[in-house]
Amino acid sequence: MNFEAGIRFIVFLVIFGVTNYLMMLRRYENAIKKKKYLQQEKISRLYPKGSFIF
């Protein structure tokens, strides 16, 4: 394998790794948002509207 092909392969691996990381990061952030929303929904069911707790 010549030097240019080796450099291209390394660049390809870096680009592939960065895109994979960004996709996983977006997926993780969306999962966190969904989990937080579901947690708020569960808490809001415990305390119906119009009720006041001292």
Long-range contacts (C-beta under 8 A, 24 or more apart in sequence): none
